[in-house]
Amino acid sequence: MTTDFRELECSIRQLLDEASPILSENEQADVAMFLNAGEYGVALETFGDILREGGKRLPVELATRFRAIGVGMGLDAEVAEGISESDRPAS
């Protein structure tokens, strides 16, 4: 199986963009820095760390997509562990 890195990067960037209402500019920049370097796994891990450490809650749909991206990348389940969900959209 081959990985389409452009699609993967696009998926993470879209997720980051949709979560932007709950993230600071610095938090978004931290994740984007790894995306720009092609470090997609580190970008997703950093994103998860920011959410967990900041007690930030993703809308259910975004949390589900976050987990699916991690699974698709073959990352350990810990990356998505502790990602809190909210019934409200990110706004």
C-alpha positions as a Python dict, from the first residue, in 0.01 Angstrom:
ca = {
    (1, 'M'): (0, 0, 0),
    (2, 'T'): (134, 343, -89),
    (3, 'T'): (72, 656, 110),
    (4, 'D'): (-48, 968, -66),
    (5, 'F'): (142, 1226, 137),
    (6, 'R'): (-31, 1519, -30),
    (7, 'E'): (-370, 1381, 71),
    (8, 'L'): (-244, 1311, 422),
    (9, 'E'): (-105, 1662, 457),
    (10, 'C'): (-430, 1808, 322),
    (11, 'S'): (-634, 1604, 572),
    (12, 'I'): (-426, 1721, 869),
    (13, 'R'): (-426, 2083, 750),
    (14, 'Q'): (-804, 2074, 707),
    (15, 'L'): (-845, 1930, 1055),
    (16, 'L'): (-614, 2199, 1194),
    (17, 'D'): (-806, 2469, 1011),
    (18, 'E'): (-1142, 2345, 1139),
    (19, 'A'): (-1006, 2330, 1495),
    (20, 'S'): (-856, 2679, 1472),
    (21, 'P'): (-1129, 2843, 1684),
    (22, 'I'): (-1006, 2647, 1988),
    (23, 'L'): (-631, 2683, 1915),
    (24, 'S'): (-403, 2979, 1964),
    (25, 'E'): (-199, 3111, 1673),
    (26, 'N'): (116, 2969, 1836),
    (27, 'E'): (-43, 2626, 1872),
    (28, 'Q'): (-150, 2628, 1508),
    (29, 'A'): (199, 2742, 1405),
    (30, 'D'): (361, 2459, 1604),
    (31, 'V'): (159, 2196, 1417),
    (32, 'A'): (203, 2374, 1081),
    (33, 'M'): (580, 2383, 1128),
    (34, 'F'): (592, 2002, 1131),
    (35, 'L'): (350, 1978, 838),
    (36, 'N'): (569, 2215, 637),
    (37, 'A'): (868, 1992, 712),
    (38, 'G'): (680, 1680, 597),
    (39, 'E'): (678, 1541, 951),
    (40, 'Y'): (314, 1432, 947),
    (41, 'G'): (334, 1191, 1239),
    (42, 'V'): (507, 1449, 1458),
    (43, 'A'): (250, 1708, 1348),
    (44, 'L'): (-40, 1485, 1455),
    (45, 'E'): (133, 1394, 1783),
    (46, 'T'): (194, 1762, 1855),
    (47, 'F'): (-168, 1842, 1772),
    (48, 'G'): (-283, 1572, 2016),
    (49, 'D'): (-46, 1695, 2286),
    (50, 'I'): (-178, 2050, 2250),
    (51, 'L'): (-536, 1927, 2285),
    (52, 'R'): (-466, 1708, 2587),
    (53, 'E'): (-236, 1945, 2773),
    (54, 'G'): (-468, 2240, 2715),
    (55, 'G'): (-783, 2047, 2807),
    (56, 'K'): (-925, 2142, 2467),
    (57, 'R'): (-1223, 1952, 2329),
    (58, 'L'): (-1275, 1873, 1964),
    (59, 'P'): (-1622, 1840, 1816),
    (60, 'V'): (-1711, 1470, 1780),
    (61, 'E'): (-1667, 1472, 1402),
    (62, 'L'): (-1319, 1627, 1426),
    (63, 'A'): (-1215, 1387, 1703),
    (64, 'T'): (-1330, 1095, 1489),
    (65, 'R'): (-1132, 1224, 1190),
    (66, 'F'): (-827, 1285, 1413),
    (67, 'R'): (-837, 920, 1524),
    (68, 'A'): (-892, 794, 1168),
    (69, 'I'): (-591, 987, 1040),
    (70, 'G'): (-375, 842, 1318),
    (71, 'V'): (-493, 488, 1248),
    (72, 'G'): (-438, 539, 873),
    (73, 'M'): (-82, 649, 945),
    (74, 'G'): (-22, 345, 1164),
    (75, 'L'): (47, 558, 1471),
    (76, 'D'): (13, 420, 1821),
    (77, 'A'): (-329, 455, 1977),
    (78, 'E'): (-175, 683, 2242),
    (79, 'V'): (-166, 965, 1986),
    (80, 'A'): (-546, 992, 1999),
    (81, 'E'): (-586, 878, 2358),
    (82, 'G'): (-739, 1137, 2584),
    (83, 'I'): (-872, 1354, 2301),
    (84, 'S'): (-1185, 1503, 2455),
    (85, 'E'): (-1499, 1544, 2251),
    (86, 'S'): (-1756, 1817, 2257),
    (87, 'D'): (-2109, 1815, 2121),
    (88, 'R'): (-2056, 2171, 2004),
    (89, 'P'): (-1883, 2274, 1683),
    (90, 'A'): (-1547, 2449, 1710),
    (91, 'S'): (-1631, 2819, 1710),
}
